[in-house]
Structures are given as structure tokens and as C-alpha cells.
């Protein structure tokens, strides 16, 4: 059973994300099946919903408002993709009581993604569609925008920043990501179909996970293959993170 004195762990979704929604009577969660797997955690665990396509600042303010209603002396943030940038903005500008003690980012484009730049600049039908459903957030995710962001948003000395990157060979990615993975590989090296490994590194770099961008939240759109450890075991990964954060807090 969770205890407010043990602090809170917050999972933050990325671009086009959500907390959960219902379809045909079934509840669908961004972090697939994670909520139920953590029901017996001794920490409070929350999955707030941010504006799916909002600017970093707007998403961070919604997150700050959510945290303001949580009774916890310590907050640990775990963020996927764009959510990590929202959290960094919040820590820098919107945490006056310094309750946030750690941020763990998973495939966050700290240094931007060329995919965002191509989405804005190119006229290919796929990119035009991506631009139409991801505006205005996509403007904050280009390498140029993230370079400016990193100058403004410095790390806070009392917060532990950890990061994970992820990658798969484009040939092993789902059909949704394969063409992007190939092009990003030619431009920026190893990637997960959306974010280059080099871009995901921030603070204490922990590991490179064998997963594409969607697998990190439990959504695999490729055939299972035990030899390639697909799909990625996202539940075990996040359960281990929560266990580590809980042990560090005790």
C-alpha cells in the first residue's frame, strides 16, 4: 500500500501521449499495463495527462499544476520521450519548494531529433500528416530548438538526472518506424526510429536499451522474436526503476 510519506513517482508521457482512455469498454494506458503492475508499490505512483501536442512550457505548467495537488515531500520523475523536456522545464522554473529529487528520462530528445526538422521542412505526404497532428509541439523538438532550450534550462544541483537511450537495427523495427530509422541512422547514427542515441543522453547516462521508441512503453508493432529480445520487457525495466528509486528514498 502506498504512503504519502514515501513520496511520489510520476510517469510522464511524450508527444501525442495520454494517461489513459477507454475504447470498446477496455482501458488503454500510454504506459501499457504498468499501472496495474505497480498497484502494490509502497510509493504513490501517478500518470498525469499533459497536452498531447502542446509546447514544452505549456505541458510543464499542466504538470506543475498536477503536482501541486499531490501530498509528497519527495517527487521522482520518470519520463518518456518529450516528457523529459517538460520535466526539465518544470524542475528549472516551476518547482519552488524543490520537491523534485530526480529525473530519469527514457529516449528523450535532449538534443533534438532530425525527424522533427524534416517534419517541419519537407513536403512529403507522411511528414505533412505528422506535422498536422503534432503542431505546435514538434517545433520544440528540432536540434536547433533543443540547443536553445539547453542553454536556458540548466540542471539543478539538488536533482539527480539520469538518462537511457534505445536502439534497434532499422531492419528489426516495426514497419511504422523502419523508414525513419534508416534515415535517422544515415544522419545521426543509432536510433530507436525517432530519437538518436546521442540525443537521448543527459546527466548520468545509464544504458542503451534494445528497443524501438514504441516498445519502451509496451507497444510493439513488430512480430515477437525471442532471438532479438522483442518485444522489449518494458514492465521489468520500469519496475526495476521504481524499486531503485524506492530503495534510494528509504
C-alpha contacts under 8 A as a table, 3 or more apart, distances in Angstrom:
res1	aa1	res2	aa2	distance
1	X	39	X	7.76
1	X	40	X	5.52
1	X	41	X	6.22
1	X	42	X	5.32
1	X	43	X	7.83
2	X	6	X	7.59
2	X	40	X	7.21
2	X	41	X	5.93
2	X	42	X	4.14
2	X	43	X	4.82
2	X	44	X	5.15
3	X	6	X	5.43
3	X	7	X	7.35
3	X	42	X	6.13
3	X	43	X	6.01
3	X	44	X	6.41
4	X	7	X	5.44
4	X	8	X	7.11
4	X	43	X	7.27
4	X	44	X	6.44
4	X	71	X	6.20
4	X	72	X	5.44
5	X	72	X	6.34
5	X	73	X	6.96
6	X	42	X	7.08
6	X	43	X	5.53
6	X	44	X	7.43
6	X	72	X	7.39
6	X	73	X	7.96
6	X	74	X	7.54
6	X	246	X	8.00
6	X	249	X	7.40
6	X	250	X	7.77
7	X	43	X	6.07
7	X	44	X	6.45
7	X	71	X	7.96
7	X	72	X	4.66
7	X	73	X	5.69
7	X	74	X	4.61
7	X	75	X	5.77
7	X	76	X	7.93
8	X	43	X	5.64
8	X	44	X	4.53
8	X	45	X	5.75
8	X	46	X	7.52
8	X	72	X	6.03
8	X	74	X	6.36
8	X	75	X	4.92
8	X	76	X	6.33
9	X	43	X	6.75
9	X	44	X	6.11
9	X	45	X	4.86
9	X	46	X	6.45
9	X	75	X	5.84
9	X	76	X	4.82
9	X	77	X	5.86
9	X	78	X	7.32
9	X	242	X	7.68
10	X	45	X	5.86
10	X	46	X	4.95
10	X	47	X	6.05
10	X	48	X	7.56
10	X	75	X	7.27
10	X	76	X	6.28
10	X	77	X	4.90
10	X	78	X	6.06
11	X	45	X	7.65
11	X	46	X	6.28
11	X	47	X	5.13
11	X	48	X	7.25
11	X	77	X	6.20
11	X	78	X	4.91
11	X	79	X	5.70
11	X	80	X	7.94
12	X	47	X	6.44
12	X	48	X	6.65
12	X	49	X	7.77
12	X	77	X	7.29
12	X	78	X	6.20
12	X	79	X	4.53
12	X	80	X	6.31
12	X	83	X	5.36
12	X	84	X	7.55
13	X	17	X	5.47
13	X	18	X	6.54
13	X	19	X	7.37
13	X	30	X	7.08
13	X	31	X	7.92
13	X	49	X	7.49
13	X	50	X	7.58
13	X	79	X	6.19
13	X	80	X	5.48
13	X	81	X	7.18
13	X	82	X	7.40
13	X	83	X	5.28
14	X	17	X	5.22
14	X	52	X	7.57
14	X	79	X	7.52
14	X	80	X	5.54
14	X	81	X	4.91
14	X	82	X	4.52
14	X	83	X	4.60
14	X	84	X	7.87
15	X	52	X	5.62
15	X	53	X	5.98
15	X	81	X	7.18
15	X	82	X	5.69
15	X	83	X	7.35
15	X	134	X	7.43
15	X	137	X	7.27
16	X	52	X	4.34
16	X	53	X	5.76
16	X	134	X	6.88
17	X	30	X	6.55
17	X	49	X	7.82
17	X	50	X	7.69
17	X	52	X	5.25
18	X	21	X	7.72
18	X	29	X	7.48
18	X	30	X	5.86
18	X	49	X	5.32
18	X	50	X	6.86
18	X	52	X	6.61
19	X	29	X	5.94
19	X	30	X	5.75
19	X	31	X	7.94
19	X	47	X	5.76
19	X	48	X	5.85
19	X	49	X	4.80
20	X	27	X	6.66
20	X	28	X	5.34
20	X	29	X	4.23
20	X	30	X	6.13
21	X	27	X	5.69
21	X	28	X	5.37
21	X	29	X	6.73
22	X	25	X	5.92
22	X	26	X	5.37
22	X	27	X	4.41
22	X	28	X	5.96
23	X	26	X	5.27
23	X	27	X	6.47
23	X	28	X	7.22
28	X	32	X	7.20
29	X	32	X	5.12
29	X	33	X	6.85
30	X	217	X	6.65
31	X	34	X	5.66
31	X	35	X	7.54
31	X	217	X	4.77
31	X	218	X	6.40
32	X	35	X	7.77
32	X	217	X	6.02
32	X	218	X	5.11
32	X	219	X	7.07
33	X	36	X	5.81
33	X	37	X	6.48
33	X	218	X	7.87
33	X	235	X	7.68
34	X	37	X	4.99
34	X	38	X	6.29
34	X	235	X	6.19
34	X	238	X	7.98
35	X	38	X	5.37
35	X	39	X	6.42
36	X	39	X	5.22
37	X	40	X	7.64
37	X	235	X	7.58
37	X	239	X	7.97
38	X	41	X	5.28
38	X	45	X	7.56
38	X	239	X	7.44
41	X	44	X	7.20
41	X	45	X	7.73
42	X	246	X	7.89
43	X	246	X	7.07
48	X	63	X	7.12
48	X	66	X	7.05
49	X	63	X	7.92
50	X	59	X	5.50
50	X	62	X	6.20
50	X	63	X	6.65
51	X	54	X	5.12
51	X	58	X	7.66
51	X	59	X	5.78
51	X	62	X	7.79
53	X	133	X	7.64
53	X	134	X	5.33
53	X	135	X	5.98
53	X	136	X	6.15
53	X	137	X	4.90
53	X	138	X	7.66
54	X	58	X	5.99
54	X	59	X	5.88
54	X	135	X	7.52
54	X	136	X	6.02
54	X	137	X	5.01
55	X	58	X	5.27
55	X	59	X	6.20
55	X	136	X	6.12
55	X	137	X	4.70
55	X	139	X	7.99
55	X	140	X	6.64
56	X	59	X	5.21
56	X	60	X	6.00
56	X	85	X	6.71
56	X	86	X	5.18
56	X	89	X	7.38
56	X	137	X	7.00
56	X	140	X	6.89
57	X	60	X	5.08
57	X	61	X	6.24
57	X	86	X	6.87
57	X	89	X	6.85
58	X	61	X	5.20
58	X	62	X	6.45
59	X	62	X	5.22
59	X	63	X	6.29
59	X	86	X	6.16
60	X	63	X	4.98
60	X	64	X	6.09
60	X	86	X	4.80
60	X	87	X	6.45
60	X	89	X	6.37
60	X	90	X	5.37
60	X	94	X	7.96
61	X	64	X	4.94
61	X	65	X	6.20
61	X	90	X	7.18
61	X	94	X	7.41
62	X	65	X	5.15
62	X	66	X	6.32
63	X	66	X	5.02
63	X	67	X	6.24
63	X	90	X	7.74
64	X	67	X	5.07
64	X	68	X	6.16
64	X	90	X	6.66
64	X	94	X	6.36
64	X	95	X	7.47
65	X	68	X	5.10
65	X	69	X	7.01
66	X	69	X	5.67
66	X	70	X	7.15
67	X	70	X	5.19
68	X	71	X	7.98
72	X	75	X	6.75
72	X	99	X	7.90
73	X	99	X	5.94
74	X	99	X	5.01
74	X	100	X	6.01
74	X	101	X	6.37
75	X	99	X	5.67
75	X	100	X	4.56
75	X	101	X	5.96
75	X	102	X	7.30
76	X	100	X	5.88
76	X	101	X	5.78
76	X	102	X	4.93
76	X	103	X	6.10
76	X	245	X	7.57
77	X	87	X	7.39
77	X	100	X	7.40
77	X	102	X	6.13
77	X	103	X	4.72
77	X	104	X	6.20
78	X	84	X	7.72
78	X	103	X	5.91
78	X	104	X	4.78
78	X	105	X	5.92
78	X	106	X	7.68
79	X	82	X	7.79
79	X	83	X	5.04
79	X	84	X	4.90
79	X	87	X	7.50
79	X	103	X	7.52
79	X	104	X	6.27
79	X	105	X	4.87
79	X	106	X	6.10
79	X	108	X	7.75
80	X	83	X	5.41
80	X	84	X	6.18
80	X	105	X	5.96
80	X	106	X	4.82
80	X	107	X	6.17
80	X	108	X	6.14
80	X	216	X	7.96
80	X	217	X	7.95
81	X	84	X	6.04
81	X	85	X	7.96
81	X	105	X	7.31
81	X	106	X	6.14
81	X	107	X	5.04
81	X	108	X	3.84
81	X	109	X	6.40
82	X	85	X	5.46
82	X	86	X	6.70
82	X	108	X	5.59
82	X	109	X	6.67
82	X	141	X	7.83
83	X	86	X	5.03
83	X	87	X	6.25
83	X	105	X	7.94
83	X	108	X	7.20
84	X	87	X	5.07
84	X	88	X	6.26
84	X	103	X	7.80
84	X	104	X	7.70
84	X	105	X	5.31
84	X	106	X	7.58
84	X	108	X	5.60
84	X	110	X	7.86
85	X	88	X	5.05
85	X	89	X	6.25
85	X	108	X	7.16
85	X	109	X	7.87
85	X	110	X	6.85
86	X	89	X	5.24
86	X	90	X	6.24
87	X	90	X	4.95
87	X	91	X	6.09
87	X	103	X	7.44
88	X	91	X	5.16
88	X	92	X	6.21
88	X	103	X	7.94
88	X	153	X	7.03
88	X	155	X	7.66
89	X	92	X	5.22
89	X	93	X	5.99
89	X	94	X	7.42
89	X	153	X	6.44
90	X	93	X	5.29
90	X	94	X	4.63
90	X	95	X	6.24
91	X	94	X	5.92
91	X	95	X	5.39
91	X	98	X	7.85
91	X	100	X	6.86
91	X	156	X	7.35
92	X	95	X	7.01
92	X	153	X	6.25
92	X	154	X	7.04
92	X	155	X	7.25
92	X	156	X	6.74
93	X	96	X	7.64
95	X	98	X	5.34
95	X	99	X	6.74
95	X	100	X	7.11
96	X	99	X	7.98
98	X	101	X	7.40
100	X	103	X	7.82
100	X	159	X	6.85
101	X	158	X	6.71
101	X	159	X	4.72
101	X	160	X	6.37
102	X	159	X	5.03
102	X	160	X	4.51
102	X	161	X	5.91
102	X	162	X	7.84
103	X	159	X	7.25
103	X	160	X	6.24
103	X	161	X	5.01
103	X	162	X	6.25
104	X	161	X	6.07
104	X	162	X	4.71
104	X	163	X	5.48
104	X	164	X	7.75
105	X	108	X	5.89
105	X	161	X	7.96
105	X	162	X	6.36
105	X	163	X	4.69
105	X	164	X	6.19
105	X	200	X	7.97
106	X	163	X	5.95
106	X	164	X	4.82
106	X	165	X	6.07
106	X	166	X	7.84
106	X	200	X	7.34
106	X	216	X	7.88
107	X	163	X	7.71
107	X	164	X	6.06
107	X	165	X	4.77
107	X	166	X	6.14
107	X	195	X	6.43
107	X	197	X	7.66
107	X	200	X	5.14
107	X	213	X	7.18
108	X	165	X	7.66
108	X	195	X	7.21
108	X	199	X	7.41
108	X	200	X	5.02
109	X	112	X	4.69
109	X	113	X	6.03
109	X	141	X	7.08
109	X	195	X	5.82
109	X	196	X	7.53
109	X	199	X	5.17
109	X	200	X	5.12
110	X	146	X	6.46
110	X	150	X	7.79
110	X	199	X	5.45
110	X	200	X	5.64
110	X	201	X	7.00
110	X	202	X	6.84
111	X	142	X	7.97
111	X	143	X	5.57
111	X	146	X	5.31
111	X	147	X	6.26
111	X	150	X	7.91
111	X	198	X	7.92
111	X	199	X	4.64
111	X	200	X	7.17
112	X	116	X	7.61
112	X	141	X	5.03
112	X	142	X	4.75
112	X	143	X	3.93
112	X	144	X	7.29
112	X	145	X	7.28
112	X	146	X	5.28
112	X	147	X	7.65
112	X	195	X	7.71
112	X	199	X	6.26
113	X	116	X	5.54
113	X	117	X	7.06
113	X	141	X	6.29
113	X	142	X	5.50
113	X	143	X	5.81
113	X	194	X	6.99
113	X	195	X	5.61
113	X	196	X	6.80
113	X	199	X	7.21
114	X	117	X	5.05
114	X	118	X	6.22
114	X	142	X	6.34
114	X	143	X	6.68
114	X	184	X	6.91
114	X	187	X	7.81
114	X	188	X	7.99
115	X	118	X	5.16
115	X	119	X	6.04
115	X	142	X	7.70
115	X	180	X	7.43
115	X	184	X	7.26
115	X	194	X	6.48
115	X	195	X	7.90
116	X	119	X	5.05
116	X	120	X	6.43
116	X	138	X	5.78
116	X	139	X	7.20
116	X	141	X	5.81
116	X	142	X	5.12
117	X	120	X	5.32
117	X	121	X	6.16
117	X	139	X	7.97
117	X	141	X	7.82
117	X	142	X	5.13
117	X	143	X	7.48
118	X	121	X	5.13
118	X	122	X	5.40
118	X	127	X	7.09
119	X	122	X	6.00
119	X	127	X	4.67
119	X	128	X	6.66
119	X	130	X	6.46
119	X	131	X	5.61
119	X	138	X	7.90
120	X	127	X	7.48
120	X	128	X	7.79
120	X	131	X	6.23
120	X	138	X	7.67
120	X	139	X	7.48
122	X	127	X	6.56
122	X	128	X	7.44
123	X	127	X	6.56
123	X	128	X	5.99
124	X	127	X	5.33
124	X	128	X	6.13
125	X	128	X	4.99
125	X	129	X	6.17
126	X	129	X	5.22
126	X	130	X	6.22
127	X	130	X	4.91
127	X	131	X	5.98
128	X	131	X	5.04
128	X	132	X	6.20
129	X	132	X	5.11
129	X	133	X	6.46
130	X	133	X	5.43
130	X	134	X	6.04
131	X	134	X	5.26
131	X	135	X	5.87
131	X	138	X	7.24
132	X	135	X	5.98
134	X	137	X	5.89
134	X	138	X	5.65
135	X	138	X	5.55
135	X	139	X	7.08
136	X	139	X	5.80
136	X	140	X	7.70
137	X	140	X	5.59
137	X	141	X	7.14
138	X	141	X	5.30
138	X	142	X	7.24
139	X	142	X	6.29
139	X	145	X	7.22
140	X	145	X	5.44
140	X	146	X	6.69
141	X	145	X	6.20
141	X	146	X	6.11
142	X	145	X	5.23
142	X	146	X	6.17
143	X	146	X	5.18
143	X	147	X	6.07
144	X	147	X	5.16
144	X	148	X	6.55
145	X	148	X	5.29
145	X	149	X	6.19
146	X	149	X	4.73
146	X	150	X	6.02
147	X	150	X	5.23
147	X	151	X	6.55
148	X	151	X	5.27
148	X	152	X	6.53
149	X	152	X	5.23
149	X	153	X	5.85
150	X	153	X	5.18
150	X	154	X	6.51
151	X	154	X	6.73
155	X	159	X	7.53
155	X	161	X	7.85
156	X	159	X	5.58
157	X	160	X	7.75
160	X	203	X	7.76
161	X	202	X	7.09
161	X	203	X	4.89
161	X	204	X	6.04
162	X	202	X	6.61
162	X	203	X	5.33
162	X	204	X	4.51
162	X	205	X	5.77
162	X	206	X	6.60
163	X	200	X	6.88
163	X	201	X	5.77
163	X	202	X	5.60
163	X	203	X	6.59
163	X	204	X	6.17
163	X	205	X	4.90
163	X	206	X	5.85
163	X	207	X	7.60
164	X	200	X	6.61
164	X	201	X	6.70
164	X	205	X	6.17
164	X	206	X	5.59
164	X	207	X	5.25
164	X	208	X	5.91
164	X	209	X	7.06
165	X	196	X	7.92
165	X	197	X	5.23
165	X	198	X	7.85
165	X	200	X	5.15
165	X	201	X	6.61
165	X	207	X	6.49
165	X	208	X	4.74
165	X	209	X	6.09
166	X	191	X	6.56
166	X	192	X	5.52
166	X	197	X	6.30
166	X	208	X	5.00
166	X	209	X	4.36
166	X	210	X	5.70
166	X	211	X	5.55
166	X	212	X	6.45
166	X	213	X	7.21
167	X	190	X	6.13
167	X	191	X	4.72
167	X	192	X	4.19
167	X	193	X	7.69
167	X	196	X	7.99
167	X	197	X	6.89
167	X	208	X	6.95
167	X	209	X	6.37
167	X	210	X	5.38
167	X	211	X	5.44
167	X	212	X	5.73
167	X	213	X	7.95
168	X	172	X	6.28
168	X	173	X	6.37
168	X	190	X	7.62
168	X	191	X	6.79
168	X	192	X	5.73
168	X	193	X	7.94
168	X	210	X	5.88
168	X	211	X	5.69
168	X	212	X	5.79
169	X	172	X	5.29
169	X	173	X	6.61
169	X	181	X	7.84
169	X	190	X	7.79
170	X	173	X	5.07
170	X	177	X	7.67
170	X	178	X	5.08
170	X	179	X	7.46
170	X	181	X	5.10
170	X	182	X	5.58
170	X	193	X	7.22
171	X	178	X	6.55
172	X	178	X	7.78
172	X	222	X	7.88
173	X	176	X	7.84
173	X	177	X	6.09
173	X	178	X	5.34
173	X	181	X	7.71
173	X	192	X	8.00
173	X	193	X	7.39
173	X	212	X	6.37
173	X	222	X	6.71
174	X	177	X	5.61
174	X	178	X	6.00
174	X	220	X	7.41
174	X	221	X	5.25
174	X	222	X	4.56
175	X	178	X	5.17
175	X	179	X	7.59
175	X	221	X	7.55
175	X	222	X	7.31
176	X	179	X	7.66
176	X	221	X	7.65
177	X	180	X	5.40
177	X	181	X	5.89
177	X	193	X	5.01
177	X	194	X	7.48
178	X	181	X	4.99
178	X	182	X	6.24
178	X	193	X	6.57
179	X	182	X	5.20
179	X	183	X	6.36
180	X	183	X	5.18
180	X	184	X	6.00
180	X	193	X	5.56
180	X	194	X	6.87
181	X	184	X	5.21
181	X	185	X	5.96
181	X	191	X	6.50
181	X	192	X	6.57
181	X	193	X	4.03
181	X	194	X	6.79
182	X	185	X	5.12
182	X	186	X	6.42
182	X	193	X	7.82
183	X	186	X	5.19
183	X	187	X	6.33
184	X	187	X	4.95
184	X	188	X	5.51
184	X	189	X	6.58
184	X	190	X	7.74
184	X	191	X	6.88
184	X	193	X	7.29
184	X	194	X	7.59
184	X	196	X	7.08
185	X	188	X	5.33
185	X	189	X	4.13
185	X	190	X	5.43
185	X	191	X	6.43
185	X	196	X	7.78
186	X	189	X	6.11
188	X	191	X	7.83
188	X	196	X	6.22
188	X	198	X	7.91
189	X	196	X	6.58
189	X	197	X	7.50
190	X	196	X	5.85
190	X	197	X	5.72
190	X	198	X	7.97
191	X	194	X	6.72
191	X	195	X	5.52
191	X	196	X	4.06
191	X	197	X	5.16
191	X	212	X	7.92
192	X	195	X	5.78
192	X	196	X	6.68
192	X	197	X	7.56
192	X	211	X	6.66
192	X	212	X	4.30
192	X	213	X	5.13
193	X	196	X	7.91
193	X	212	X	6.16
193	X	213	X	6.21
194	X	213	X	6.49
195	X	199	X	6.64
195	X	200	X	6.90
195	X	213	X	7.62
196	X	199	X	5.26
196	X	200	X	6.61
197	X	200	X	5.34
197	X	201	X	6.98
197	X	208	X	7.53
198	X	201	X	5.80
201	X	204	X	7.92
201	X	205	X	5.74
202	X	205	X	6.17
210	X	229	X	7.67
210	X	232	X	6.91
211	X	214	X	7.91
211	X	215	X	5.71
211	X	216	X	6.40
211	X	230	X	7.56
211	X	231	X	7.49
211	X	232	X	5.65
212	X	215	X	5.37
212	X	216	X	6.77
213	X	216	X	5.73
213	X	217	X	7.90
214	X	217	X	5.86
214	X	218	X	6.74
214	X	219	X	5.20
214	X	220	X	6.14
215	X	218	X	4.82
215	X	219	X	4.86
215	X	220	X	4.93
215	X	231	X	6.54
215	X	232	X	5.88
215	X	234	X	7.13
216	X	219	X	7.31
216	X	232	X	6.95
216	X	234	X	5.69
217	X	234	X	6.24
218	X	231	X	7.92
218	X	232	X	7.49
218	X	233	X	7.58
218	X	234	X	5.75
218	X	235	X	7.62
220	X	223	X	7.99
220	X	231	X	6.06
222	X	231	X	7.92
223	X	230	X	7.75
224	X	230	X	5.20
224	X	231	X	5.77
225	X	228	X	5.49
225	X	229	X	6.18
225	X	230	X	5.05
225	X	231	X	7.19
226	X	229	X	4.75
226	X	230	X	5.89
226	X	231	X	7.99
227	X	230	X	7.65
229	X	232	X	6.10
230	X	233	X	7.97
233	X	236	X	5.68
233	X	237	X	6.47
234	X	237	X	5.01
234	X	238	X	6.21
235	X	238	X	5.36
235	X	239	X	5.97
236	X	239	X	5.07
236	X	240	X	6.03
237	X	240	X	5.31
237	X	241	X	6.40
238	X	241	X	4.89
238	X	242	X	6.15
239	X	242	X	5.13
239	X	243	X	6.11
240	X	243	X	5.01
240	X	244	X	6.12
241	X	244	X	5.12
241	X	245	X	6.20
242	X	245	X	5.11
242	X	246	X	6.03
243	X	246	X	5.08
243	X	247	X	6.15
244	X	247	X	5.17
244	X	248	X	6.18
245	X	248	X	5.10
245	X	249	X	6.16
246	X	249	X	5.07
246	X	250	X	6.31
247	X	250	X	5.28
